[in-house]
Amino acid sequence: MSAGKSARPGHSAVPAPKVVVDTNVFVSGVLWKGNSSILWESWKAGKFTLLFSPAIFDEYFEVIARPRFNQQESDIRHLAEVLTERAAAVVPRIKIDVCKEDPDDNKFIECAVAGGADFIVSGDQHLLRLREYQGIKIVTVAEFLQLSTS
């Protein structure tokens, strides 16, 4: 999908893909420059729809609030507001148990299935080894960026 194919009012175009982003990609995108920050900017520009569940939201902000990241409470609050206003909240109704090595990662798959996601973007080998689940592609940030600009 090319960068210009996101759905816009008045344009007949392919709808923007729905994407679940795992915690390490989210935190990296918010805090540091690199592929994850390009992904974050791409989301803010409307190139894809970001999906999150309550469990994912909680983990994002539990991690980003850790003292080692030295984030101000006001910045964290603002980030939470941006996410809740611009991303799509999903409430998974089905428990999925496919990440046997790290069951905590199942929440990303549960969210993706519940939200009809096209992709899970991850840096986590437990998820990446799956490559796909029920038609949802599980890719690295670099792979997603390449797919979204081709």
Secondary structure as the mmCIF struct_conf table of DSSP 4:
data_model
#
loop_
_struct_conf.conf_type_id
_struct_conf.id
_struct_conf.beg_label_comp_id
_struct_conf.beg_label_asym_id
_struct_conf.beg_label_seq_id
_struct_conf.end_label_comp_id
_struct_conf.end_label_asym_id
_struct_conf.end_label_seq_id
HELX_RH_3T_P HELX_RH_3T_P1 ALA A 3 LYS A 5
BEND BEND1 SER A 6 SER A 6
TURN_TY1_P TURN_TY1_P1 PRO A 9 GLY A 10
HELX_LH_PP_P HELX_LH_PP_P1 VAL A 14 PRO A 17
STRN STRN1 LYS A 18 VAL A 21
HELX_RH_AL_P HELX_RH_AL_P1 THR A 23 LEU A 31
BEND BEND2 TRP A 32 GLY A 34
HELX_RH_AL_P HELX_RH_AL_P2 ASN A 35 LYS A 44
TURN_TY1_P TURN_TY1_P2 ALA A 45 GLY A 46
BEND BEND3 LYS A 47 PHE A 48
STRN STRN2 THR A 49 PHE A 52
HELX_RH_AL_P HELX_RH_AL_P3 PRO A 54 ILE A 64
TURN_TY1_P TURN_TY1_P3 ALA A 65 ALA A 65
BEND BEND4 ARG A 66 ARG A 66
HELX_RH_3T_P HELX_RH_3T_P2 PRO A 67 PHE A 69
HELX_RH_AL_P HELX_RH_AL_P4 GLU A 73 ARG A 86
BEND BEND5 ALA A 87 ALA A 87
STRN STRN3 ALA A 88 ALA A 89
BEND BEND6 ILE A 94 ILE A 94
BEND BEND7 LYS A 100 GLU A 101
HELX_RH_3T_P HELX_RH_3T_P3 PRO A 103 ASP A 105
HELX_RH_AL_P HELX_RH_AL_P5 ASN A 106 GLY A 115
TURN_TY1_P TURN_TY1_P4 GLY A 116 GLY A 116
BEND BEND8 ASP A 118 ASP A 118
STRN STRN4 PHE A 119 VAL A 121
HELX_RH_AL_P HELX_RH_AL_P6 GLN A 125 LEU A 128
TURN_TY1_P TURN_TY1_P5 ARG A 129 LEU A 130
STRN STRN5 GLU A 132 TYR A 133
TURN_TY1_P TURN_TY1_P6 GLN A 134 GLY A 135
STRN STRN6 ILE A 136 VAL A 139
HELX_RH_AL_P HELX_RH_AL_P7 VAL A 141 THR A 149
#
